[in-house]
Structure formats: structure tokens, C-alpha cells
Amino acid sequence: MALSTFLNKNNLFAATTLRNSTRKEENNMGLHVAQDKDAVIENRESVAQYMQLPLHHFVFAHQTHTNHFQLVTKADSGKGAFSMENAIADTDALYTYETDVVLSSLTADCVPVLLYNEVTGLIAAIHSGWQGTVKEITPKILKQLIQNENNAPEDIHVIFGPSLSQTKFEVDEDVYKQFQDLQYADHYSSFNTATGKYHIDNQAVVEKQCKLQGIKEENILKDPTCTFQSEEHFSYREDKKTGRHMSFIVRKSNDGENSM
């Protein structure tokens, strides 16, 4: 299985799929960029089989670079798994307290953020492209979880999947100013005098957002891989027609560590 596994303990499993030239569409998981939708569903089915959960337990959002989030219930199982038409609309973050519901985030340079809280049973999957970051999607959902749903910040764990590095995330002044307006992102930006371009570490900015909400540094796990520079990853900056990774998290009702 072409996976980078971040977490596999206490019934919790979190991972990101990898690009794989031996699979159809190189293991693309995004229906919205599929040349062959059946191939993408086949790729997703292979993950489901590995997880020993049917694909209709997976949930996908129609990601639109918003700061919108949604609570997922068992009734949402299967949304977006086989068709974009019933994906959860206009949403870039999903969270649930249910077991055996797999929450997914599709990326190819954007920052995938996975959350979990073993005390409350919370899991979440967030898609934070640069637009989602400046719209503060991660702080917004964390405020909801902490202030309204009794998730103590010291109990929340955060996983950052692979994303575009600061070296390769080159932007013009208009994007840089949106990060500057956050008033806490300047430390993660640099200016290249030779090109007249700014470079931003989007993953580091989202990490800062988490810490500002009280997340402990020791509860943060980061994959430092640059999606542009790695052959095992899809990069939209490198190829506008590229596939998508699926970063996902699930809390299984049985012992996930023994079943995988």
C-alpha cells in the first residue's frame, strides 16, 4: 500500500496516500481531477480494503478554499466517495466524534491538517491552501472545538501532511500582503531580491495558528516533505493536471493496531 502512515494506535489511524507510478493515474485520489473516474474509485477502494472498512464509510468534501467546516455524522458516510455530486458542498474541514467514519482531505501542495483528541473521541481533516490559511480555517475550527465542544487544547493533537515548501511557494506581493495582514506570519516569509518574489512557509503559518489556539508543540507532528521536490508526491505547482493525495483519519471501533 502506497501510504505514509502518521498514526496507528489506540484504534486511531492517520495517513497520506502517495503517488505510485504502478497504479492507475499514479494513485490519484481526486475525482475532480480524474481522467478516469473508475480508476480513482479503484485507488480509493484499495485504501478502504487496507483499512478493512468499506469505501462507503469514507467522507469527502467539495473543497473550495473556504474557511467553512462541518460536523460529520454516520448519515454522511459515503458522501463524495464515489461521486463529486454528493460530496459535502463548499467545505474545507470535516470533523466527527463517530467511529468507523473516515474523514479525508485532498491536496497537491496545500497543507493537509489532521486533528484528534483521545479524551473526547474527536477527529478532523482540514484542507488549508494558502487561501484557507489567510481565511484562518484551522483557527476557526479549533475555536469551535475548544470553546463550544469541550475539547481542551492540551488534549488536541495535530498532524501536518506533506505540502509545498517555502522554497517552492513563490508568490507576488498581493498574496504576501494577505499573510502579512494576519500579523503573525512575517517570520515565515522571505523576499527574493533577484526575482522580486516572496516565499512563504504555509505549513509553518498553520502551525503557528494552532499554537495560538493553545495546542502544545509536543502534540504536533509534521511531515516536512516538499510535494514539489518529491517524486512520491503530486504538486499542482509543478503540473496543473496532477492528481491528488488523500490525507485521512479514522477512529475504528475495533483495535486498528491489530487489524492493519
ABEGO torsion letter per residue (X at the ends): XBBBBABBBGGBBBBBBBBBAABBGGGBABAAABABAAAAAAAAAAAAAAAGBBAAABBBBBBAGBABBBBBBAAABGBGAABAAABBBGBABBBBABBGBBBBBBBBGBBBBBBBBAAAGBBBBBBBBAAAAAAGAAAAAAAAAAAAAGBBAAABBBBBBBBBBAAABBBBAAAAAAAAAAGAAAAABBBBAAAGBBBBBAAAAAAAAAAAAGBBAAABBBBABBAAABAABBBAAABAABBBBBBBBBBBABBAAAAX
